[in-house]
Amino acid sequence: MSSDRTQPVIRVSGVTKAYRLYNSKADRAAELFLPFGRKRHHLHYALRDFSFEVAKGESIGIIGRNGSGKSTLLKIIAGVLTATSGEVSLHGRVASLLELGAGFNPEMTGRENVYFQGALLGLGSREMEKRVAEILEFADIGEFIEQPVKTYSSGMFVRLAFAVSIHVDPEVLIVDEALAVGDVRFQKKCVDWMKRFQQRGGTILFVSHDIFTVKAFCNRLVLIDEGKLEAIGDPDTVANRYYQIMFPKASPSTTAAGDEVQEIRQELAEMPELQDEDDGHWFEPDMSDGQRQWGGGAASIARLRVGGVRAPNLFAWQDSILFDVVVRWNRGEVRRLCAEYHVQPRLLVGFRLENTKGFVLTNFTNATQADNGFDLLASGVSECRVRCRIAPLKLAAGNYFFTPGLAVGTVDHLHPVMEYTNLVHLHCDTSRQVLGQMQLDYEIAFSATAAGAEAGAAIATAS
Ligand SMILES: Nc1ncnc2c1ncn2[C@@H]1O[C@H](COP(=O)(O)OP(=O)(O)OP(=O)(O)O)[C@@H](O)[C@H]1O
C-alpha cells in the first residue's frame, strides 16, 4: 500500500437515495400495471445530496441515530445499492463486511465454502492452500469447519465470513456493526487486525453506535442526520454534536435556567460539604422515563437536574456531578404507608450507578448518614430539595446510568416508594486508561522494615 494520503480513495458527490413508499400492496400493484396513471407512492429520502471525500489511509467513523442513513451510505459506497442520483468513485480493492457471508452456500461445509470463495477469486492451488490455512486459523471455529454452515451459530458464521473477507488483501475496508455478533475475544482479534491494517496504510469506513470505540479508532467522524451531512471533522467536535442531537430535551436547561443555576450555586457554596468549584452545565432528564412505584404515590420526584457536566449527558474523568432534586409527597399517603409498613415518616433518597450491561457499580444514599432522613410530616411541608454531589467521578470511558430512588423509613427499616430506572444517562469521555470500570481514591505507602533495610543495603552494595 502506498502512503499517498492526498488522493481521495472514496469520493461521494451529491448522492441522494429515495425509496418509493406505498400505503398498500394494491397501490404498488396498480402503479406497476398502470405506469402512466396517477402516482400512488410518496418518496422517502434515506440520503439527500450527500458529499464527502476520504483520503488514502484515513479511518472514518460514521455515526448518527437509528434510521439516519448510515447503512444506506455504506451500501451505496460498497456498490450493493444504487443511488437515485449522484456519484461515488472508489479506488482500490474493497473488502465490504456489510453483508458478511452473503456468498456462502448454507448446504456446504465451512471448508467447502472457503475453497469455493477462493476459486471465485481465481486463486491457484498453492495460493489457495496458503490462504485457506490462514482463514481457518483466523476463524478458529474448530471442528465446525467440517459442518454445513447452515448449522452455525450467528457468531461462528460471522467469524468465518470475516476471515474470508479480509484475506483478499483489501485496500479499503467497509465495516458496520456485524462484528458485534462475535464474542469478546473474536472482536478483539478483529480490532487488532484492523489496527494492523490501519498501520499498513489501509482506509477504513466504519459505522457504529459505540461512540467511544469510533472516536478511539477513527481520525475523522461523519455525522448523518435525516439523510443529510450534519457534521464532519475531528472526532471530539462531531461526537459532541451527536450528543446534542441525541438528547435535545436535555439541552435547554443548560442555558435557559441561568438565574436558577446561579441561585443553586450560591446555596451550594453556603453548604460546606457541597462546594461546587466547577462551572459546568446543567441538564434535565424527562421524569416520565423508567418510573416504577411501590408506595401508592406517597412521594415522587417533581424535578431532577444534573449539573457539573461538560455538555448534556457528557462528563469527563474526575468531574464532580451534582444532582439537584425536588421531592414532593402526599402527607395522607405517607401516614397510610407508615401505618401499613410500620416505618418512620422519614425520606430517604438514593442513587444506583450501573454500566450498560446492568452491572451495579455502586450506590449512595442518605440512609447511611447519621441524619437518617428528612421528616416528611414536619410542620406542614410537602416538598423539599435534595442536593447530592459526587466528587470526583473516576469512571472508565463509556456509558453509565443513574437510577434515583425514594424510600420512607430509617436505615434499619424502610419501605421503597419510587424508582426512576436508568433515568440519568451519562457518557464519560476520557482517554484515561482504567483497569476495570472505576477507580477508587486510595493511598499506598511504603516503609522499610529493619530486615528489608538490611536486604536493600546488601543489594545496593552488590550492584
Ligand atoms: N428498502 C427500503 N425501503 C424503504 N425505506 C428504506 C429501505 N431501506 C432503508 N430505508 C429507510 O431509509 C432510512 C435510512 O435507513 P438506514 O438503514 O440507512 O439507517 P441507519 O442509519 O443505518 O440506521 P440504524 O442505525 O438503525 O442501522 C430509514 O428511514 C429506513 O427506514
The ligand as an ORCA input file, in Angstrom:
! r2SCAN-3c Opt
* xyz 0 1
  N     -35.624     -0.911      1.304
  C     -36.086      0.194      1.903
  N     -37.299      0.701      1.588
  C     -37.766      1.829      2.180
  N     -37.076      2.542      3.096
  C     -35.863      2.085      3.458
  C     -35.303      0.892      2.893
  N     -34.075      0.694      3.442
  C     -33.880      1.719      4.323
  N     -34.948      2.546      4.316
  C     -35.120      3.763      5.120
  O     -34.013      4.611      4.903
  C     -33.655      5.297      6.102
  C     -32.184      5.078      6.406
  O     -32.004      3.701      6.743
  P     -30.561      3.137      7.132
  O     -30.694      1.659      7.307
  O     -29.537      3.628      6.189
  O     -30.345      3.839      8.559
  P     -29.168      3.611      9.630
  O     -28.648      4.958      9.984
  O     -28.178      2.613      9.125
  O     -29.990      3.026     10.842
  P     -29.569      2.049     12.072
  O     -28.683      2.838     12.980
  O     -30.881      1.764     12.693
  O     -28.911      0.835     11.488
  C     -34.605      4.787      7.171
  O     -35.662      5.703      7.302
  C     -35.109      3.474      6.610
  O     -36.419      3.208      7.060
*
